Amino acid sequence: MTSIALAFGAAFLFGLALVLTQLGLRDVPALSGAAISIPSSTLLFVCAAPFALGDATVVWGTVPIFAAVGLMFPGTVTLLTFAANHALGPVMTGALGNLAPLFAVALAVALLGEPLHVLQLAGLVVTVAGIVLLTAPRRADARRRLSWYLLLPLAAAALRGITQATIKLGLEIWPSPLAAALIGYIVSTIVVLTAVRLRTGRFMADAPPRGLLWFAGVGWCNGIAALLMYAALSTGPVTLVSPLVATYPLVTVGLSLLMLHKIEVSLRLALAVALTVAGVALLIAG
């Protein structure tokens, strides 16, 4: 139950971060927003480390594992998602990007030897179906010409899945979610700031104070969400945690209805929510 609660906490904060991102994008371009949010998360972990890890014994063998995760998530995943969003639009990017649990569960079963029971498999399939239905392109979006650009969100989804299985491997050696988040986010900060430097010629993002605050909030939400996800993975299997964390679009939809009033309630939305909730119930029951 601890891992389930932590996974739902991560899903809530990931969903909240997406809503805050929509507010921040009114003042700041996406890449500059990433250059604010990810370093903000890193700063939060750096400040917490002396208190939470001051007496901890560093297991140096896990540092390369956590650093490898940082190369993928959130840095490279964020850059791939921005590129996919530019080429395909946010709807198709979200639909394909939410296939991450399929990659995570497949790796957990194949490489970590985690069992996958019938109810869990059914819950995974139903949950992913609900999430994809929630974010899948509507008829107008489907007319967009498909091309190799589809590989961008699929690659982002694959990296998210690989990240969850890899972090689980590292946490089995050194069960410290904060250390995993700290090391990973330091590497991701380097990745994103380097990309910004190559794109704009400067490391620091140019943003008005309001946009800076919005994206700092995005970073704190995403950072704490990642920490909760790592804590869930340290106590529970990938086959359970990954699909539960992936329900964050439900939170985004709910908060968007309350805060932004941008989403219309429809039969499709109700069906997507029903499928996702049913899938989660099967996962927990399994």
Secondary structure, DSSP 8 states (H G I E B T S, - for coil): -HHHHHHHHHHHHHHHHHHHHHHHTTTS-HHHHHHHHHHHHHHHHHHHHHHHSTT----GGGHHHHHHHHIIIIIIHHHHHHHHHHHH-HHHHHHHHTTHHHHHHHHHHHHS-----HHHHHHHHHHHHHHHHHHS--HHHHTS---GGGHHHHHHHHHHHHHHHHHHHHHHHS--HHHHHHHHHHHHHHHHHHHHHHHHS-SS----HHHHHHHHHHHHHHHHHHHHHHHHHHHS-HHHHHHHHTTHHHHHHHHIIIII------HHHHHHHHHHHHHHHHHHH-
